[in-house]
Amino acid sequence: MQRDWDLIRKILLKLEEKADAQSFLSDDEFRGYHAEMVSYHFKLLLSAGLIEAIDYSSARELCFGARSLTWDGHEFLDKIRNDSTWNSLKTLIKSKRLELSFEVIKIAASGLVAQVLK
């Protein structure tokens, strides 16, 4: 399964909007995405240290519930939150013939911030 950066961004945004610390996002809350795909991305974000999640998987099914953003999750989301910034980042990275990766996105976002602050 491939990473879907737009889904990752949607997950982070939705987790930030969560009303309370007790609830969690389930893998069926993202319209247009199969639950297993969402669970896979919850698992990726958990392993990257961006979210806290619960593994409900069985031997036959991948199933995660996302609880909250971590500090690093908030920091990363702050870099990609704005729609125009996110679209600019994707365009910039693709124009340089680079793949979207966590590190490349962070570096490119920092570069855009530096340009804005000049």
Backbone hydrogen bonds in HBPLUS format (Angstrom, degrees):
<---DONOR---> <-ACCEPTOR-->    atom                        ^
c    i                          cat <-CA-CA->   ^        H-A-AA   ^      H-
h    n   atom  resd res      DA  || num        DHA   H-A  angle D-A-AA Bond
n    s   type  num  typ     dist DA aas  dist angle  dist       angle   num
A0007-LEU N   A0004-ASP O   3.11 MM   3  5.33 119.4  2.49 101.2 115.4     1
A0008-ILE N   A0004-ASP O   2.96 MM   4  6.31 156.7  2.02 151.0 158.5     2
A0009-ARG N   A0005-TRP O   3.01 MM   4  6.18 160.1  2.05 143.0 147.5     3
A0010-LYS N   A0006-ASP O   3.00 MM   4  6.24 155.6  2.06 142.4 149.3     4
A0011-ILE N   A0007-LEU O   2.86 MM   4  6.12 158.3  1.91 155.8 161.1     5
A0012-LEU N   A0008-ILE O   3.02 MM   4  6.30 166.8  2.04 154.1 156.9     6
A0013-LEU N   A0009-ARG O   2.94 MM   4  6.14 164.7  1.96 153.2 157.5     7
A0014-LYS N   A0010-LYS O   2.89 MM   4  6.01 161.6  1.92 149.1 154.4     8
A0015-LEU N   A0011-ILE O   2.88 MM   4  6.06 156.7  1.93 152.7 159.2     9
A0016-GLU N   A0012-LEU O   3.06 MM   4  6.24 153.8  2.13 144.9 151.8    10
A0017-GLU N   A0013-LEU O   3.14 MM   4  6.41 142.2  2.29 141.1 151.0    11
A0018-LYS N   A0015-LEU O   3.20 MM   3  5.24 150.3  2.29 100.1 108.8    12
A0025-LEU N   A0066-ALA O   2.74 MM  41  5.02 155.5  1.80 151.9 155.4    13
A0066-ALA N   A0025-LEU O   2.90 MM  41  5.02 145.3  2.02 145.2 150.2    14
A0029-GLU N   A0026-SER O   3.37 MM   3  5.88 156.1  2.43 122.5 121.0    15
A0033-TYR N   A0030-PHE O   3.18 MM   3  5.82 152.6  2.26 141.6 141.0    16
A0037-MET N   A0034-HIS O   2.99 MM   3  5.30 123.4  2.33 106.4 120.7    17
A0038-VAL N   A0034-HIS O   3.14 MM   4  6.54 156.0  2.20 153.9 161.0    18
A0039-SER N   A0035-ALA O   2.89 MM   4  6.16 164.5  1.92 153.6 158.0    19
A0040-TYR N   A0036-GLU O   2.93 MM   4  6.08 152.9  2.00 141.7 149.2    20
A0041-HIS N   A0037-MET O   3.11 MM   4  6.42 149.6  2.20 142.3 150.0    21
A0041-HIS N   A0038-VAL O   3.05 MM   3  5.09 116.8  2.47  95.7 111.0    22
A0042-PHE N   A0038-VAL O   2.84 MM   4  6.20 147.8  1.94 150.4 160.7    23
A0043-LYS N   A0039-SER O   2.89 MM   4  6.16 158.1  1.93 150.1 155.7    24
A0044-LEU N   A0040-TYR O   2.95 MM   4  6.29 152.7  2.02 143.0 150.5    25
A0045-LEU N   A0041-HIS O   2.91 MM   4  6.07 165.6  1.93 148.7 152.3    26
A0046-LEU N   A0042-PHE O   2.87 MM   4  6.06 149.6  1.97 147.2 156.0    27
A0047-SER N   A0043-LYS O   2.95 MM   4  6.19 163.1  1.98 150.1 154.3    28
A0048-ALA N   A0044-LEU O   2.94 MM   4  6.17 136.4  2.13 142.8 155.2    29
A0050-LEU N   A0045-LEU O   2.92 MM   5  5.30 153.3  1.99 166.6 163.1    30
A0049-GLY N   A0046-LEU O   3.00 MM   3  5.14 153.7  2.07 104.0 112.4    31
A0070-THR N   A0050-LEU O   3.00 MM  20  5.31 163.4  2.03 126.9 125.6    32
A0052-GLU N   A0068-SER O   2.77 MM  16  5.29 156.0  1.83 152.7 157.0    33
A0067-ARG N   A0052-GLU O   2.69 MM  15  5.36 161.7  1.73 145.3 150.4    34
A0068-SER N   A0052-GLU O   3.38 MM  16  5.29 155.2  2.45 128.9 134.0    35
A0054-ILE N   A0065-GLY O   2.71 MM  11  5.13 158.3  1.75 153.2 161.1    36
A0065-GLY N   A0054-ILE O   2.88 MM  11  5.13 153.6  1.95 144.9 153.5    37
A0056-TYR N   A0063-CYS O   2.67 MM   7  5.08 151.2  1.75 153.4 160.9    38
A0058-SER N   A0061-GLU O   2.86 MM   3  5.13 155.9  1.91 148.2 156.0    39
A0074-HIS N   A0070-THR O   2.94 MM   4  6.29 154.5  2.01 153.3 158.4    40
A0075-GLU N   A0071-TRP O   2.95 MM   4  6.28 160.5  1.99 151.4 157.2    41
A0076-PHE N   A0072-ASP O   2.87 MM   4  6.05 161.6  1.90 149.1 153.6    42
A0077-LEU N   A0073-GLY O   2.92 MM   4  6.04 163.2  1.95 146.6 151.9    43
A0078-ASP N   A0074-HIS O   2.92 MM   4  6.11 152.5  2.00 147.8 155.0    44
A0079-LYS N   A0076-PHE O   2.97 MM   3  5.29 137.4  2.15 104.7 116.6    45
A0080-ILE N   A0077-LEU O   3.01 MM   3  5.19 136.9  2.20 103.6 115.6    46
A0081-ARG N   A0077-LEU O   2.81 MM   4  5.45 116.5  2.22 160.4 170.1    47
A0086-TRP N   A0082-ASN O   2.85 MM   4  6.06 163.2  1.88 156.8 161.9    48
A0087-ASN N   A0083-ASP O   2.92 MM   4  6.15 164.9  1.94 153.2 156.9    49
A0088-SER N   A0084-SER O   2.88 MM   4  5.98 154.4  1.94 143.0 150.7    50
A0089-LEU N   A0085-THR O   2.83 MM   4  6.03 156.8  1.88 151.2 157.5    51
A0090-LYS N   A0086-TRP O   3.03 MM   4  6.32 164.5  2.06 151.6 154.9    52
A0091-THR N   A0087-ASN O   3.00 MM   4  6.16 163.1  2.03 147.5 152.4    53
A0092-LEU N   A0088-SER O   2.83 MM   4  5.95 167.5  1.84 153.6 157.4    54
A0093-ILE N   A0089-LEU O   2.92 MM   4  6.05 171.7  1.93 156.5 158.7    55
A0094-LYS N   A0090-LYS O   3.00 MM   4  6.09 164.5  2.02 148.1 152.8    56
A0095-SER N   A0091-THR O   2.84 MM   4  5.95 151.5  1.92 148.7 157.3    57
A0096-LYS N   A0092-LEU O   3.17 MM   4  6.42 135.1  2.38 142.4 153.0    58
A0096-LYS N   A0093-ILE O   3.26 MM   3  5.30 135.3  2.47  95.8 107.5    59
A0098-LEU N   A0093-ILE O   3.09 MM   5  5.49 166.6  2.11 157.6 155.5    60
A0097-ARG N   A0094-LYS O   2.92 MM   3  4.89 156.0  1.98 106.6 111.3    61
A0105-ILE N   A0101-SER O   2.89 MM   4  5.98 166.1  1.91 158.5 162.3    62
A0106-LYS N   A0102-PHE O   3.03 MM   4  6.25 161.9  2.06 148.3 153.5    63
A0107-ILE N   A0103-GLU O   2.94 MM   4  6.14 162.2  1.97 151.6 156.3    64
A0108-ALA N   A0104-VAL O   2.86 MM   4  5.99 168.9  1.88 153.2 156.8    65
A0109-ALA N   A0105-ILE O   2.85 MM   4  5.92 159.5  1.89 150.0 156.1    66
A0110-SER N   A0106-LYS O   2.99 MM   4  6.13 155.6  2.05 143.4 150.0    67
A0111-GLY N   A0107-ILE O   2.95 MM   4  6.23 150.0  2.04 146.2 154.8    68
A0112-LEU N   A0108-ALA O   2.95 MM   4  6.29 151.6  2.03 148.3 155.5    69
A0113-VAL N   A0109-ALA O   2.99 MM   4  6.24 158.2  2.04 148.8 154.6    70
A0114-ALA N   A0110-SER O   2.93 MM   4  6.14 156.1  1.98 144.7 151.5    71
A0115-GLN N   A0111-GLY O   3.01 MM   4  6.27 151.8  2.09 145.0 152.0    72
A0116-VAL N   A0112-LEU O   3.03 MM   4  6.29 157.1  2.08 148.1 154.0    73
A0117-LEU N   A0113-VAL O   2.97 MM   4  6.20 152.6  2.04 151.1 158.6    74
A0118-LYS N   A0115-GLN O   3.31 MM   3  5.37 146.9  2.43  97.4 106.6    75
